[in-house]
Amino acid sequence: MSTKTWLLCKCSHCGEGIEFTSNMAGDVINCPSCNQTTKLPGEARWTFAGKLFGFSFLALALSVGAWMGARSPAERLGNAGFALFWLVVAAVLFISAMIERNRG
């Protein structure tokens, strides 16, 4: 069980205090008092699902690179296992990212 860290800032429009959790740092929200958009201080962080999406596209690029980088049909056949491996990795990471995003 993780504990939440609560932070406090002021709205850039009305000056009212806004209380938010640290995982919201860097987000743009509507102020609860004036309903104007304001950016919460701090850096936006990559979510776990976002990292999974990024790695899935990297694995897909490796798969395509292995397949398209072959100079001859024989070399392409030799690279097929490598390309298939990275394609499966990309699919698993992408599906995991979708599940994680929908869970949160």
VMD Tcl script that draws the C-alpha trace (Angstrom):
set ca {
  {0.00 0.00 0.00}
  {1.56 3.29 -1.08}
  {1.02 6.52 0.78}
  {0.04 9.61 -1.16}
  {2.08 12.79 -0.85}
  {-0.16 15.84 -0.86}
  {1.09 19.16 -2.24}
  {-0.39 22.63 -2.24}
  {-0.15 25.43 -4.82}
  {-2.10 28.52 -5.81}
  {-4.23 28.94 -8.91}
  {-2.50 31.21 -11.43}
  {-5.83 33.02 -12.05}
  {-7.67 33.43 -8.74}
  {-4.91 32.69 -6.21}
  {-6.98 30.11 -4.32}
  {-5.12 27.14 -2.87}
  {-5.24 23.85 -4.75}
  {-4.37 20.63 -2.96}
  {-3.15 17.77 -5.18}
  {-1.21 14.53 -4.98}
  {2.39 14.33 -6.16}
  {1.49 12.03 -9.05}
  {-0.53 14.94 -10.54}
  {2.55 17.23 -10.67}
  {2.87 18.86 -14.09}
  {-0.76 18.21 -15.03}
  {-3.05 20.93 -16.35}
  {-6.35 21.01 -14.43}
  {-9.39 23.22 -13.97}
  {-9.22 25.19 -10.73}
  {-11.96 24.03 -8.34}
  {-12.68 27.66 -7.38}
  {-12.66 29.65 -10.65}
  {-12.78 26.75 -13.18}
  {-9.90 28.29 -15.20}
  {-7.14 25.99 -16.46}
  {-3.97 26.08 -14.42}
  {-0.80 24.00 -14.51}
  {0.20 22.24 -11.32}
  {3.86 22.78 -10.41}
  {6.40 20.01 -10.83}
  {7.48 17.75 -13.62}
  {5.09 15.49 -15.42}
  {6.17 11.88 -15.01}
  {5.88 8.99 -17.37}
  {3.24 6.57 -16.22}
  {3.92 2.86 -16.22}
  {1.51 2.44 -19.15}
  {3.33 5.19 -21.05}
  {6.65 3.42 -20.58}
  {5.13 0.16 -21.80}
  {3.80 1.92 -24.93}
  {7.25 3.38 -25.57}
  {9.01 0.04 -25.22}
  {6.41 -1.66 -27.42}
  {7.15 0.76 -30.27}
  {10.89 0.27 -29.76}
  {10.42 -3.51 -30.03}
  {8.29 -3.03 -33.15}
  {11.05 -0.89 -34.69}
  {13.61 -3.61 -33.96}
  {11.33 -6.17 -35.60}
  {10.83 -4.10 -38.74}
  {14.53 -3.22 -38.88}
  {15.53 -6.87 -38.74}
  {13.10 -7.75 -41.52}
  {13.67 -4.77 -43.82}
  {17.42 -4.56 -43.26}
  {18.03 -7.88 -44.99}
  {19.77 -7.60 -48.36}
  {18.67 -10.94 -49.80}
  {15.80 -13.39 -49.39}
  {18.14 -15.82 -47.63}
  {19.24 -13.15 -45.16}
  {15.62 -12.14 -44.66}
  {14.77 -15.77 -43.85}
  {17.67 -15.87 -41.39}
  {16.39 -12.72 -39.69}
  {12.80 -13.99 -39.53}
  {13.21 -15.53 -36.07}
  {14.73 -12.34 -34.69}
  {12.00 -10.23 -36.30}
  {9.25 -12.54 -35.04}
  {10.67 -12.47 -31.50}
  {10.63 -8.65 -31.37}
  {7.17 -8.56 -32.96}
  {5.83 -10.83 -30.19}
  {7.58 -8.71 -27.54}
  {6.00 -5.57 -29.05}
  {2.54 -7.16 -29.02}
  {2.85 -8.32 -25.40}
  {4.09 -4.90 -24.25}
  {1.34 -3.10 -26.16}
  {-1.41 -5.31 -24.74}
  {0.08 -4.92 -21.23}
  {0.08 -1.14 -21.68}
  {-3.57 -1.14 -22.74}
  {-4.53 -3.24 -19.70}
  {-2.52 -1.00 -17.36}
  {-4.01 2.19 -18.85}
  {-7.56 0.90 -18.48}
  {-6.88 -0.29 -14.93}
  {-5.71 3.14 -13.71}
}
mol new
graphics top color blue
foreach p $ca { graphics top sphere $p radius 0.5 }
foreach p [lrange $ca 0 end-1] q [lrange $ca 1 end] { graphics top cylinder $p $q radius 0.2 }
display resetview
